[in-house]
């Protein structure tokens, strides 16, 4: 708690606000990420989607040629089943044509990129870049000199015998006072205010300075001082079209020149303030003005068959009203900062002139050439997206059935992608993979479940960071009459999201209807499901009069690792771990003492108590459901000296009632069924 500072305060009652750490908020658990081909849109760029119409606008509709793409159906199923937010990463072989724009130091500063992939822009789109200037002016005060009447030593004021002298200067001017008899004797001062009195013409003008004068300059002269190195405030004749973020070129004919960046503009008194002080001296007594001009650039886009596009007077400074990212909006290309950004400093980071730059490197999209590497690349783009909770790649199971089938994957490719999905989730430790099944064998095999069993044997996560569902589901065909089979992961992710929102992440997302499913690829009986369930294959079943339901809640953890057997346990622990991590971030770099220990213990305990009261943790009392320990045994001096604070949290998650057993006892005596009264 901050100590009250009583220095120089009168005795009395004072209010001091103290901000205490608030309760730990729970993180989101239902934001999915989907990967797959799409008809349009940026490739390998995670894009947040909040409804299916937004997805269609950005990435296009359903794809049936050259083969059926399932991820669009999965995203639609996610929202149909109750999902609210997801990321989409488009994978593809196509590449957008681009052109690197270089700065004065020959470093990449901007990248022009075709809006669509393909070879067409390589020969049909050109870009021109030219230097531009929005405004030009000169430093004010050149040749302005007044005669001082009174300017006494150790005084802050000076007067002249002309009221008209007020208009020749502005508050903030740096002026030079020159001795009447010894012109070599002078002093710089800053005007803080100016007043005039014209009662008796020609009247008087009084100048007040920021500090006292060091000598007597009565009878001498005063003028606007020369601009000296280190000075960053300049009065100009006009400030029109000069604003914070403007690059400016400062030059005196036949003399010094340099560049700067405007930090602030005083439009009333016509001052500009630079981010850095001047490097040179500029005189205001000679014949040559100190010219000041802004530096911008213009871009012209020429695309065959489209009108020429001109984007004039663009800036590279985000403070500027014409910052390129706010103004540039082409029908053919995008313009973005280079990544990593140029290390050149303004104005050397300005793009140099280009007469007619051609885009290059465009490649037509061909989804028949997709391989597992593209999917790995897409999954890797999610490493920097922290709020993903669920991962789905439905097209990983779109395998070729043989000659004439344009689908490209084999079961080995499916295993490769799904293993990468699980590894990604285990590495991030904050998300969960929903894995699709391979389609049923065609033609049928003696064991109809051999394919899914083999697939399950090749998938594993010791910590339970994934779940496998079976079989495919049948939905209404959105592009033709009848029905179509699709992998279930998108719909299952929607069920997860809906269950989390309505009940909580601690409830297993099972015994839940898949509302938009009309049928299943194959009907599984109780007897058939038993062995599949034991292997960690979650069956989606059709129940008469109840529709299609998810009838399994197991992860792909090995059978002998029971701690991570159930989906809700794994996801609950993710929720607890990430919520505590986010909710206690304030404590980093705080003093590692008993006060901090107790604060963190209080916050974590309150958070877990709320979960226990909701039913997420098992136990008659909080002490049986969870424990929070932070003490000197866990944090001896050698641990604290490393800058570490260890808090041990033990929880007892509620597991799903996977098997409910009613014991029906036949009592031939009927004694146990008799009613009795007292």
Beta strands, then each sheet from edge to edge (+ up, - down):
strand 1: 32-36
strand 2: 47-49
strand 3: 86-90
strand 4: 96-102
strand 5: 108-117
strand 6: 125-132
strand 7: 136-138
strand 8: 145-147
strand 9: 157-160
strand 10: 174-178
strand 11: 186-197
strand 12: 204-209
strand 13: 221-224
strand 14: 233-235
strand 15: 247-252
strand 16: 257-266
strand 17: 271-274
strand 18: 290-303
strand 19: 309-314
strand 20: 333-337
strand 21: 354-358
strand 22: 390-392
strand 23: 432-435
strand 24: 466-470
strand 25: 473-476
strand 26: 483-486
strand 27: 512-513
strand 28: 519-520
strand 29: 537-543
strand 30: 547-551
strand 31: 626-629
strand 32: 648-651
sheet 1: 2+ 3- 1- 22- 23- 24- 29- 30+ 27-
sheet 2: 4+ 5- 20+
sheet 3: 7+ 18- 6+ 21-
sheet 4: 7+ 18- 15+ 16- 17+ 14-
sheet 5: 7+ 18- 19+
sheet 6: 8+ 13- 10+ 11- 12+ 9-
sheet 7: 26+ 25- 28+
sheet 8: 31+ 32-
end
